[in-house]
Amino acid sequence: MAELKFEITEHIGDLSTNAKGWTKELNMVSWNDHEPKYDIRDWSPDHTRMSKGITLTADELAAMKDLLAVMDTDSFDSDEFDV
């Protein structure tokens, strides 16, 4: 299996931290020397290991922002959604 190459080019922010110290983060990440994309996933404290996550182009992130803007977050049960 080929080695996965990645570089966090910009740390945008932390979303949460779990009991093992892994942090769910929004970053700009270049995967295998490609153009960086917005990336949401859990990272180990030293950023050498990561969970499965999602990458988004700028257009996809903008679409998500529009979707989130119209959601009724007041109806979320905080125990169910960890908000």
N, C-alpha and C positions, 0 to 999 in steps of 0.2 A: 504494500500500500504506500502511495506517495505521501510524503510529509506535508502537512498543512502549514502554510506560511501565513502569518498574520501580523499586522502592525496596527495598534491603536494610534491613529493620527490625531485624534482630539477626544478628550473626555468631556462629555457635555453635562452629565450629572448622574447621581445615584438615585434609584427608585426605592430600594429596600435592601436590608441585610438579613440573611437567615441565621439560624442558631449555630451553624458551622462557620460563620464568618464570611461566606460567599456573598457578594454584592451584585444585585441586579442593576445594570447600568445602561444608560444610553450613551453610546460612543460613535465616533466615526472610525470605521475599521476598513483597512485595505486587506483583502483576502487574496493570497497568491499573486501579489504584485498588481492587482487590478485597482481601478479607481475606488477610493473609499466610499462606503455607503453608510447610512445610518444603521445602527446595530443595537438590538436589545437582547441581552442575555445575562446569565449569572457568570461571574468571574471569581476565581479563587483569589484570596488576599494578595498573592504575589503576581497575579495575572498570567500565570503559566498554563493554567487549565481553565476550560470554559464548558458551560452546558450547551445544549442545543438552544438555538435562539432564532431570531428573525432579522433579516436585513431588508432595508427599505431604500428605494431611490428618493431623491428630493421630492419628486412628484407624488410618490406613494405616501411619504410622510405628510405632505400637504393635504392629501385626500383624507388621511387618518385624522389630522387636526380638524378638518371640516366636519367629519363624522362625530368626533368627540365634542365639538362645540354645540351640536344639536341634541346630544344625549341628555336625558333627565337623570343626572347623577344623584339628585336628592332621593330618588326611589331605591338606590342601592342599599342593601343590607351590609353594613360594614364588616360583619363577621363572615359573610359569604364572599365579599370582594376585596377585603383588606384595603379599604380606602381610608 
